[in-house]
Amino acid sequence: MKKNIPFLSLILLSFSVFSQKDVQKRIQTQFILAENGSTITLDEGSFTFTGSLSLEGKKNITIKGKGKDKTILSFKGQTDGAEGIRVSNAENITIEDLTVQDSKGDAVKTMNVIGITFRNVKTEWTGEPKAENGSYGLYPVQCEKVLIENCEAIGASDAGIYVGQSKDIIVRKSRAYHNVAGIEIENSLNAEVYENEATENTGGILVFDLPDLVLKKGGFTKVYNNNVHHNNFLNFAPKGNIVGKVPDGTGMLILAANHVDIYDNQIINNKSMGIGIISYFTTENPIKDKDYYPYPEKISIRNNTFEREKVRATSKGRFGKIYKYKLRFGKDVPHILWDGIVDNKNTNSVLCIKNNKNESFANMDVENNFKQISRDASPHDCK
């Protein structure tokens, strides 16, 4: 028997739909017409959008809500554009005190911005984490003077907090969980990542240098005073994505990066590796970029605290097979793993390891098919 909807309910439903459309139009108009030096103020409440909110070519703009989890911009069912919020070709932009949910693609993307601040911003994909979620939560790319603080990122199918091909970066006092990568610095220069919590991701904190990008070589990254724990979430990245190769149970992973200083971190109960250091060759991806340097160099690991439960490393994916059939660590998985691949033409040292609590190490000898795995860290005991 078909139920009749009360006439009053139909009126209220229609009013709600029209109200959301009015709010969407009003906020989109604010973004388009914002004058340099102005503040776009967003009210408390949950607002639904079918298209991206875009800001382009502006200077000294603040986009401000009433607080994280108080001003909620939902893009569930988005039909126009990919990002939730997109800012491009701008200077001195601040986004603060709001939540962006369920965008079709990246939650907040900023591109070619000099001076971008994310403060007290939350990005999330609601429901169970899945490959169909957007790639990135906070996503500044080709930016300068980046500050991310007191932010939260949940459910990204690539990285919750990601900074790519950028310069002069601070990521601090933020939290990332239920992402494939919690926090990722990629092909970027002069980054500091500190006082963050990365937990229940596939990998907690990643520092990558990848080929085929505009900024060819990043470096000079400091990762310190972070709490990187229980990053054992199954990898749900879409097929073909480079982070799809990250094994669940990864605390930190350094891929072909240089001058990375890792110190004073708590690296706890990440079952597959506390810190991994690998060349691009270990990804088994082809290298077509002739200007790309695929080796890590000058990686310092000091004064960190490691702990892990006596459990086996992952058995999932390519790394899982390596753990099971090549490394055979059982439940005694070293905290620091290095693939052992070096550039014989470069005399720069790869690793400096010093004064870590519960330190354990293995050179996996990947280049020689794991034939001479060594747990001796003494060659890397830097003075």
C-alpha positions in Angstrom: 0.0 0.0 0.0 1.5 3.4 -1.0 1.8 5.9 1.8 0.8 9.4 1.3 3.3 12.1 2.2 1.7 14.8 4.4 1.3 18.1 2.5 3.3 20.0 5.2 6.2 17.6 4.8 6.2 18.2 1.0 6.3 22.0 1.7 9.2 21.6 4.1 11.1 19.3 1.8 10.7 21.7 -1.1 11.8 24.6 1.1 14.9 22.7 2.1 15.9 21.9 -1.5 15.4 25.5 -2.7 17.3 26.8 0.4 20.3 24.6 -0.4 20.3 25.8 -4.0 20.1 29.4 -2.8 23.0 28.9 -0.4 25.1 27.2 -3.0 24.5 30.0 -5.5 25.3 32.6 -2.8 28.6 31.0 -1.7 29.7 30.4 -5.3 29.0 34.1 -6.1 31.1 35.1 -3.0 34.0 33.1 -4.4 33.7 34.6 -7.9 33.2 38.2 -6.8 35.6 38.3 -3.9 37.8 41.4 -4.0 41.5 41.3 -3.0 41.9 41.6 0.7 38.4 40.4 1.6 37.1 37.6 3.8 34.6 35.0 2.6 32.6 34.2 5.7 30.8 30.9 5.8 27.9 30.3 8.2 27.6 27.4 10.7 25.7 24.5 9.3 25.9 21.7 6.7 25.7 22.9 3.0 25.4 20.7 -0.1 27.1 21.5 -3.4 26.9 19.9 -6.8 29.9 21.8 -8.3 33.3 22.9 -7.2 33.9 26.2 -5.4 36.7 28.0 -7.4 38.9 31.0 -6.6 41.4 32.2 -9.2 43.8 35.1 -9.6 43.0 36.6 -6.2 45.3 38.1 -3.5 45.0 38.3 0.3 41.8 36.3 0.6 40.5 34.5 3.7 37.9 31.7 3.4 36.6 31.3 7.0 34.0 29.1 8.5 32.7 28.9 12.1 34.8 25.9 13.0 35.8 22.4 12.0 32.6 20.2 12.2 30.5 23.4 12.5 30.8 24.7 8.9 30.4 21.6 6.7 30.6 21.8 2.9 29.4 18.5 1.5 30.0 17.5 -2.2 28.2 14.2 -2.0 26.7 13.6 -5.4 28.9 16.2 -7.0 28.2 16.5 -10.8 30.3 19.5 -11.8 34.1 19.6 -11.4 36.3 17.3 -9.4 37.6 19.3 -6.4 35.5 20.5 -3.5 37.5 23.8 -3.2 40.0 24.8 -5.9 42.3 27.8 -5.7 44.7 28.7 -8.5 47.2 31.4 -9.5 46.8 33.3 -6.3 48.7 34.9 -3.4 48.3 34.9 0.3 45.2 32.7 0.7 44.0 31.4 4.0 41.4 28.6 4.4 40.3 27.9 7.9 37.7 26.6 10.3 35.7 24.4 8.1 35.1 20.8 6.9 35.0 19.5 3.3 33.2 16.2 2.8 32.8 13.6 0.0 34.2 15.5 -3.0 34.3 13.6 -6.3 38.0 14.2 -6.5 40.4 16.1 -4.2 38.8 17.8 -1.3 40.9 21.1 -1.4 43.3 21.7 -4.2 45.5 24.8 -4.5 47.8 25.2 -7.5 50.4 27.9 -8.3 49.7 29.8 -5.0 52.4 31.8 -3.2 51.4 31.9 0.4 48.8 29.3 1.2 47.6 28.5 4.8 45.3 25.7 5.8 44.3 26.1 9.5 41.8 24.0 11.4 40.5 22.4 8.2 39.0 18.9 8.1 38.7 16.8 4.9 36.9 13.5 4.9 35.1 10.9 2.8 32.4 9.5 5.0 31.7 5.7 5.1 34.2 2.9 4.7 37.5 4.0 3.0 37.4 2.8 -0.6 39.3 3.3 -4.0 36.4 5.4 -5.3 37.2 8.1 -2.7 39.0 11.2 -3.9 42.8 11.1 -4.1 43.8 13.9 -1.8 42.4 15.7 1.2 44.6 18.8 1.4 46.5 19.1 -1.9 48.8 22.1 -2.5 50.8 21.6 -5.6 53.4 23.9 -7.3 53.0 26.3 -4.4 55.3 28.3 -2.2 55.2 29.2 1.5 52.8 26.4 2.5 51.4 26.2 6.1 49.2 23.3 7.2 48.3 23.3 10.9 45.7 21.8 13.2 44.1 20.0 10.3 42.6 16.6 9.9 42.4 14.3 6.9 40.3 11.1 6.6 39.6 8.5 3.9 41.8 9.7 0.9 42.6 7.0 -1.6 46.1 8.5 -2.1 47.2 10.9 0.6 45.2 12.7 3.3 47.7 15.6 3.6 49.8 16.0 0.5 52.3 18.6 -0.6 53.7 18.2 -4.1 56.3 20.1 -6.2 56.3 23.0 -3.7 58.8 25.0 -1.7 59.1 26.2 1.9 56.5 24.0 3.6 55.4 23.5 7.2 53.0 20.7 8.2 52.4 20.7 11.9 50.0 19.7 14.7 47.7 17.8 12.3 46.1 14.4 12.3 45.7 11.9 9.4 44.0 8.5 9.6 42.2 6.0 7.4 44.1 7.2 4.3 46.4 5.2 2.1 49.1 7.7 2.9 48.6 9.9 6.0 51.1 12.7 5.1 53.1 12.9 2.0 55.8 15.3 0.8 56.6 14.7 -2.9 59.2 16.4 -5.1 59.3 19.4 -2.7 62.0 21.5 -1.2 62.5 22.7 2.4 59.7 21.0 4.2 59.2 20.6 8.0 56.8 18.0 9.2 56.4 18.0 13.0 54.1 17.4 15.9 51.6 15.5 13.8 49.8 12.2 14.4 49.6 9.7 11.6 47.6 6.6 12.6 45.5 3.8 11.0 46.7 4.6 7.5 48.5 2.2 5.2 51.6 4.3 5.5 52.0 7.1 8.1 54.4 9.6 6.5 56.0 9.4 3.0 58.8 11.4 1.5 58.9 10.7 -2.2 60.8 11.9 -5.3 59.2 10.7 -8.5 60.0 11.0 -12.2 58.0 12.8 -14.9 57.2 15.8 -12.8 57.8 19.6 -13.3 59.9 19.9 -10.1 62.5 17.2 -10.8 64.2 16.9 -7.4 63.0 17.8 -4.0 65.0 17.6 -0.8 65.9 19.0 2.6 63.0 17.7 4.5 62.8 17.5 8.3 60.4 15.0 10.0 60.4 15.3 13.7 58.4 15.0 16.9 55.6 13.1 15.2 53.5 10.2 16.6 53.4 7.6 13.8 51.6 4.6 15.2 49.4 1.6 14.2 49.5 2.3 10.4 48.3 -1.1 9.5 45.3 -0.3 7.4 44.8 -2.3 4.2 45.9 -0.5 1.0 42.8 0.7 -0.9 44.5 2.8 -3.6 43.2 2.5 -7.1 45.2 0.2 -9.4 48.2 1.7 -10.9 48.7 4.4 -8.2 52.3 4.6 -6.9 51.1 4.5 -3.3 49.3 1.3 -4.1 52.7 -0.3 -3.7 53.1 0.9 -0.1 52.7 -2.1 2.2 50.2 -1.9 5.0 52.1 -1.6 8.3 54.4 1.2 7.1 55.4 3.9 9.6 57.5 6.0 7.2 58.7 5.4 3.7 61.5 7.4 2.0 61.6 6.9 -1.8 64.5 8.3 -3.8 64.5 11.4 -1.7 67.6 13.3 -0.5 68.7 15.2 2.6 65.8 13.9 4.8 66.4 14.3 8.5 64.1 12.0 10.7 64.5 12.6 14.4 62.7 12.5 17.8 59.6 10.7 16.5 57.5 8.0 18.2 57.3 5.1 15.6 55.1 2.5 17.2 53.4 -0.7 16.2 53.7 -0.4 12.4 53.9 -4.1 11.6 55.8 -4.1 8.3 58.4 -1.4 8.8 59.1 1.5 11.1 61.1 3.4 8.4 61.8 2.2 4.9 64.4 3.7 2.6 64.3 2.6 -1.0 65.4 3.5 -4.5 62.9 3.9 -7.3 64.2 0.6 -8.8 62.5 -1.3 -5.9 59.1 -0.1 -7.1 59.8 -2.1 -10.3 58.3 0.7 -12.4 60.1 1.7 -15.6 62.1 5.0 -15.6 61.6 7.1 -18.8 62.6 10.5 -17.4 66.3 11.0 -18.3 66.7 13.8 -15.7 65.4 11.7 -12.8 67.7 10.5 -10.0 66.3 7.3 -8.6 68.5 6.8 -5.5 68.0 8.1 -2.0 70.9 9.9 -0.4 71.8 11.6 2.9 69.0 10.1 5.0 69.5 10.7 8.7 67.6 8.6 11.3 68.4 9.6 14.9 66.9 9.8 18.3 63.7 8.1 17.4 61.8 5.6 19.6 60.7 2.4 17.9 58.3 -0.3 19.2 56.3 -3.1 17.5 54.4 -6.1 18.6 55.8 -9.5 17.8 53.7 -10.1 14.7 54.4 -10.9 11.1 54.7 -8.2 8.4 52.0 -7.9 5.8 51.5 -10.7 3.3 49.5 -8.5 0.9 50.8 -7.1 -2.4 54.3 -7.2 -3.9 56.0 -6.3 -0.6 54.0 -9.0 1.2 55.5 -11.6 -1.1 59.0 -10.3 -0.5 58.5 -10.5 3.2 57.1 -14.0 3.0 59.4 -15.6 0.4 62.6 -13.5 0.4 63.2 -11.8 3.7 61.7 -14.4 6.1 61.9 -12.2 9.1 59.0 -14.0 10.8 57.8 -11.9 13.7 61.3 -10.3 14.2 60.9 -7.6 11.6 63.6 -4.8 11.8 62.4 -1.3 12.5 64.6 0.2 9.8 64.7 -1.4 6.3 66.9 -0.3 3.4 66.9 -1.8 0.0 70.7 -1.5 -0.2 70.7 -0.2 -3.8 73.4 2.5 -4.3 74.7 4.7 -7.0 78.3 3.6 -7.4 79.1 6.9 -9.3 78.1 8.9 -6.3 80.2 9.0 -3.1 77.6 10.6 -1.0 76.5 8.5 1.9 73.0 7.1 1.9 72.3 6.4 5.6 73.1 7.9 9.0 71.6 5.9 11.9 72.3 7.0 15.5 70.9 6.9 19.0 67.5 5.4 18.3 65.7 3.5 21.1 65.0 -0.1 20.3 66.9 0.3 17.0 67.1 -2.6 14.6 68.1 -2.6 11.0 68.3 -4.7 7.8 70.0 -4.1 4.4 67.7 -6.2 2.2 70.2 -6.5 -0.7 67.4 -6.1 -3.2 69.8 -5.6 -6.1 71.3 -9.1 -5.6 67.9 -10.8 -5.1 68.1 -10.7 -1.3 71.1 -13.0 -1.2 73.1 -11.2 1.4 70.6 -9.7 3.8 72.5 -8.0 6.6 71.2 -6.8 10.0 74.5 -5.0 10.8 73.8 -1.3 11.2 77.4 -0.4 12.1 78.4 0.8 8.6 75.8 3.6 9.0 76.7 4.7 12.6 77.4 8.3 11.8 79.6 10.3 14.2 
